Amino acid sequence: MTTEVILKALTGIKLIEPGDDLAAIAVDAFVQNGLVPQPQDVLVVAQKVVSKAEGRYVDVANVEPSPRAVALAAEIDKDPRFVEVVLGESTRVVRHRPGLLIVEHRLGFVMANAGIDHSNVPTLGAVERVLLLPRDPDGSARALCDHLVRTFGVPIGVIISDSFGRAWRKGTVGIALGAAGLPAVIDMRGRPDLFGRELRVTETGFADEIAAAAGLLMGQADEALPMVLVRGMAWSAPNAPGASLIRPAEHDLFR
């Protein structure tokens, strides 16, 4: 374990547009900030810039809502076209009430509006754009991680982070949608506790903890700091993707 962790927001990153080479932008950000990656550094990248680079925009004005979306929109007081976009990214509706729609995303995340967002999305005239999550956050993290490792020649990790609300808790925190080059989950079962008792159920959401720490610098509004370097972490557990953080339905008492 480590006794000190350093977080450094990478400054000077341009506004990301569809088709941008995010890996090249990350490399340039390291150089411009005078940083040389070290083994087991972790680069946390905001989901929004990944989605923007991948062109995950939808123009809501061009969406034709289904009867299901129209009916649900009337219940929750939302635009039926937006609800149709949410349903298209979801496998089921978990809960809803006026102003709130909680769904299970096609990737397994349980979240509001399938993670689809209007905030920090530039407008284009009359076009009403929203931004979807990356198609494959773990794949996006892996591609970025591989490029950084090839460029700098040291093993580092990458986390694609997003802000999540939590059941029974107020406020949003950063979580890992995707991860590469590190263990998203660390299984501590079988290890002794401070007094020698064997841990039986403890698994740590390692990538989520790192993402939450990086969120302190990324912010939620106009900070424009979508990449944060986390230095000082140490691990020996095998790498595991962000998908490993999702609790299987058969182990979930609340579904």
N, C-alpha and C positions, 0 to 999 in steps of 0.2 A: 504494500500500500504506500501511497505518497502522503507527504505532510504539507505540501504546497502545490497549488494549482494556479496557473496564470492564464487569464483570458485577455485576448487582444482583438478588438474589432479592426478589420481591415478597411481602411478608408480609401476614398478616391475611386470607388467602383461606379461605373457609369450606370445609367438606367438601362435595364436589360430589355432587349427586344427579341421578337421571334427570329430564330435562326442564329442568334449569337452563339459563339463558341465559349460556353461557360468555363470549360477547362482552361482555355487560353487566358480568359479573363482572370481566373483564380491564380494562375501562375504569375501573371503580370501584377496582381494585387500583392502577392508575396514580395516580389521584387521592389515594387514602389513603396512598400512599407518597411523595406530593409530587413525582411525576415527570411531566414534560411530554415526550412523544415528540419525537425529533429525526429528520431525514431519515437513512435507512439504519440506524436502530435495528433490532434484531431481537428479537422476543419469542419465546422458546423455551417451549413448553407441553408438559408431560408427557402422554404418550399416555393414561395412566390416567384423567386428569380429562376428557379428550375422550371416551373410551369411556363413562365414567360418565354424563356429560351426555347422551350419545346413547342411553343405556339398553342398552348392549351386554352385558347380563348373561344368563347361562344357568344355570338350576337343574339341576345334574347329576343330581339324584335323579329328575327327570322324563324323562331321556334313555333311550331303548331302544337298547342297543348292537347293531350288526350282527354277523353271524358273523365278518367280517373284523376288527372291533374286538375281539371276544372273543379271537380267536386271537392277535392282536398284543399285546393286554394281558397274556396269559399269558406271552409271551416277554419282555416288558420289566417285568413286575411292577407294572403300573399298573391303576387302576380302568377296566374296559372302557367304562363310561359316559363317563369323561373322555376316553379314547382316541377314542371315537366323535365327541365334540365337536371334537377336534383334526382328525380325518380330514375332518369336515364343512367345515373352514376351509382344507383343503389340497388341492393338486393331485397330490402324490406324496409318498411316504416316501423320504427321502434316505438316512438311516442310522438304525439303532436297536441298542440293547443294553440289558441290564437297567438300569432307572432312567433311560434316556435315549431320547428320540424326536426326531429331527431331520426336519423336513418342509419342503417348499416351499409357502409360503402361497399362497392364491389370488391375492394381489396381487404375487407374485413374490419375496417375501422368503424366504430360507432361514434357518430359525430353529428353536429348540427349542419343541416343543409349540404351534406356530403362533402363538406370542406370547400364548397363553392363560394367565392368571395367577390364583393364589389370594391372593397377597400384597397387603396394603392394600385388600382387598375386605371390606366389612363383612358380618357374618353376620346372618341374619334367622331366629332360632329354629332350626328343623330344616332350613331351606333351605340347601343347599350350593351357593352361587353361585360361578361363575367369570366372568371378564371377558374378552371378545373384543377384538381390535383394532378401531379404527373401520372402517366399511365403505369409506370413501374418504378416507384421510388427507390427500391433496392437496386434495380438496374441502373438508374441514374446515378446513385451513389457509387456503384461499382465502376462505371465508366469514368467518373471524375477521379475516383481513387486511383485507378490504374494509370491514368494520365499523369497525375501528380507523382506517383511512385516512379514512373519511367523518367519523368523530367528531373526530379531531384535525387533519385537513387536511394531514398530511405523509406522504410515502411511506416506509413501514416494511415490514419483512419478518416473516413468521411461520414458525416451524418446529414441527412436531409430532414430539417426540422419544420414543425408547424405548431401553431398555438391551439391548444385544446381546452375546452371547458371540462369539468369533472363532475360526475354525479356526487351529490351531497357536499360539494365544496364550491365556494364562490371563486371567481377569477379564472383566468386562463393561464396555462403554463406551457412552456415548450416541451414537445415530445418528439421522438424520432419516428418519422414516417419510413425512412430508408436508412440503411447503414451498410458500410463496407470497410474491411480492414480492421475490424474490432468486434468484440462480442457484444451484441445488442442486449443479451441477457447473460448473466453469470449465475450458474447453478451452484449454490453453496451448500446444498444438502450433503450431509456426511462429514462436513467440517466441524471441529469443536468450537464451542463458544468460549467466552472468557474463563468459564469455570469447568471446561472440559466436557460439557454436555454436547451431544451430537445434534447439529441442526438437521431438522427433518423436513421443513417446508420452505426454507428461505431461498428465494431466487431474486436477484437484484436487477432492476431495469437499468442497466449500466448506461445504455445509449440515451434513455429518457433523462437520466440524471444530468448527463453532459449537455443535452439539448436545453434543459431547463436553466442550467447555469449560463449558457450562451445567450438565452433569451433576455437576461438582465441587461445585456449590451445591445442586442438587436432592437428591442423595444417593439411597440405595436402601432406607432403612428407615422411620423415623418422623419424618423431617425436616419433612414437610408443607409443602414449598416447590415447588409444581408449575409456577410461572412464573418465568422468569429473563429480565431485560432485558440484552441484550448491546449495548454502545454503543462506537463507535469503529471499526467495520468500514467498509470502503470497497470498492466494486466498480463495474466498468463493463460487465461481461459481461451479456448478456441474461438475463432471468428464465427459470428452468427448474424444473419441478416435482420433487418428491422421487422420483417414478418414474424420472426420468432417471438416478438413481444405480444402478439395477439393471442388472447386466451381462447382455446378451443371451446366451441359451443357446449360440448359435453362436460366441461369443467366450470361452466358459468352458471351460477345459481340464480342469476337475475334475468335470464332470457325467457 
